[in-house]
């Protein structure tokens, strides 16, 4: 005899696996989940600290940090490519 609840549960599991594969294989550049921002705050000291790189400016990082936390440039930051230059149309 076929149990419909078992089939439904298995379908949900297979769907979840398919979504997980699609998400992890889809964008290799962002697979790590890191956000690409130019400034980081280092917590717990430079040698054993944790970097949190979610700041668009040095000023934003400095306003957010607390105590002895330090703001540093993100060593893995890659600026987006500049927009294409469009030739100007002559007026006349």
N, C-alpha and C positions, 0 to 999 in steps of 0.2 A: 504494500500500500504506500502511496506517495503522501508525505506530510507537507502541506503548503507552507506552514510556518518555517520549516527547515529550509525550503527553497527560497523563501523571502529573505531569511537571515543570511544565507549564502550569497544571494544577489547583492545584498548591502555590503558584505565583506569584499566581494570582488569589485564592486564599484569604488569602494574606498581605496583598494589597492591600485586600481587603474588611475584614480585621481592623484594619488601619491606619486606614482611613476611619472605621470604627465607633468606634475609640478617640478619634480626634481630633475627631470631630463629636459624640460622646456628651456630654461634660461641659464645656461652654464655660467654666465657672467655674474649673475646675482644668486646663484644657488646657495651660497653661504648665508644669505639673508642679511648681509651687512649693508648698511646705508652708506653711500659714498659722499661724505662731507669732509671739508678740508681741515677741520679742527677737532681735537680730541681732548678729553680731560683724563688725567691719570689719577686713579685712586690708590691708596695704600702704598705709596712710595714708588720710585722709579724702577727699582730692581725687581720687586714682586708685584707691582701694581697691575691694575686692570685698566685697559684703555676703552673709553666709551667715545666713539667718534660720531657725534650727532650734532655738530655745531657748524653753522654757516660762517661765523666770524670769530675772531679772537675775542672781541668784546662780548659776544654772546656766551662764549665759554667762560670767560672771567666772571661774568655776572652769575653764572650757574654754579661754579665751583664753591666748595666749602673747605674751611680749614687749610690744610697743607696740600690739597689737591693742586695739580699743575695742569696748565693748558699747553699743548704742543701741536705742531702741525702733523696732520695725518700722513704717515710715510707711505700709505697705500692709496692715497687720494689720486684719482685721475679726473681731471677737469673734463667736462663734456666738450665735444668738438665745437668750434665756432660755427655760427650759422653761415651758409653760403653767401658770398658777396654778390649782390645783384648790380649789374652795370647801370649807371645813371643814364637816364634818357636826356638827350640834349633838348634844351628849350630854345625855341626860336621860331 
